[in-house]
Amino acid sequence: MSTSAVSNTSLYQQLQGYFQERRVDLNQLGQALKSGNLDAAQTAYNTILSLGQGGPFASGAPFELANREHDFQAIGQALQAGDLSGATQAFQTLQATFRQPQPGPAAANNSSSMGPDVVVSLSGNQ
C-alpha cells in the first residue's frame, strides 16, 4: 500500500485560488447590483453558488461562517423576488462582515475586501 504526500503549498494555492475567485465574483455581483442589472446580478450569484459547491467547505456553501452564508442566501431570495433594493441591502450587510472582526481565531487575521473565511496553518508547528 502506498500513500502520496499532500503538498501544503498545493492546498494553500487551492484555498487562495478559491478565495480570489470568490472575491472577483462578489465584486461582479456588487457591480451588477450597483448598476441595477438584475440579470447580471442573478448570473453572478449563481456563479458564486456553483463555486461554493466545488469549494473547500464541507457544506458545499460559498461561505463557512453562518452569518455570511445567511446574508448570501438573503441576496438570492431578493434576486428571485426581483427585489433589487433588498438584494443590494443584503449585499451591503454581507460586505460589512468582511470589515468587522469575526469571532474565533480568524478575527486576528481578518482582512477587508471579501477575504477568506478560514485560516489554515500549514506549518506543522502548533
N, C-alpha and C positions, 0 to 999 in steps of 0.2 A: 504494500500500500504506500503510495507516495502522496505527498502533500506539496502544494506550491505555496510559496511565501506570498503574503499580501503586501503590496507595496504601499507604505504610508503616504508616499508622495502621490501615488495614483489616487488614493482615497481623498486626499486633500484636494487634488486637482479636480476630481469629480464634484466634490462639495462646492468648491469655488465656482466651478462652471455652472452648477445648478443655481447658486445664489446670484451669479452675474446674469444669467439668462432670465431669472425671475425678476430681477431689478429692471432689466430692459423692458420686459413685458409689462411690468407695473407702470413704468414710465409711459409706455404706449397707451395703457388704459387711462392713465391720468390725462394725457393729451387728448384722447378721444372724448373723454367726459368734458374737459375744458372747452373743446371746440363744439360741443353739443352733438357730436356724431354718435348716435345711439347704436347704429350697426357696427361701427368700428369698435366701440366700447364692448359690445357683446362678443365680437371676434377676439379681442384682446383678453377678455375674461375667460373665454373658452380655451384660449391658448395657455393661460396660467393654470386652469383646471387640468388640462392634459399634461402639462409639465409636472404638476404635483403627483399625478398618477404614476409617473415614472421616476419620481424623485426619491429622496433619501428617507422620507418619513414612512413608518410602518402603516400609518392610516391611509396613505395614498393622497393625503390632502396637501395643498401647496404650502401650508403653514403648520408648524408644530405647536405654537402657542395658541391656546384656546381662544383668547381674546382676538388675536389676529385672524384666526380661521372664522370666527363668528362675524367679524367685520367684513371679511371677504365674501362670506355667504350672503350677508345683507346687500352687498353690491349686486350679486347675482339675482337676488329676489327683486330688487328695484329695477334692474335691467329687464327682467322678464315681464314686469308690470308696465314697462315703458316709462318709468319714473326717473327721468334724468336727474332731477334735483335730489331725489333720495339716494340714487347711486353716487352722485357727487359727494353728498354729505357722508355716506358710509365710507367712501374712498378717503376723504379727509380724516375721518376717525381712524382708519387703518394706518394712514401715513403718520399720524400723531404717535402711534405706538412705537414707531421706529426712532422717535426723538425722546421718548421717555424711558427712564431706567425700568427694566423688567425684573421681576422677582427672580432670585436664584443667582447662580454663578455667572450667567450670561450678562447680568447687569454691569459687571465690571468691564465687559468688552462690548458694550452697546455702541453701535455706530448709527449715524443718520443715513438717509437716502436708501431705505429699503435693505438694510444689512441682514446678515444671517440670523436664523432663529436659534442655532446651536453653536456651541463652542466645543471643538474636539481637540483633545490633547493628543498629539501624535508622537510625543517624546517618550516614551516608556517610563519616565521618572514621574512618580506620584507623590 
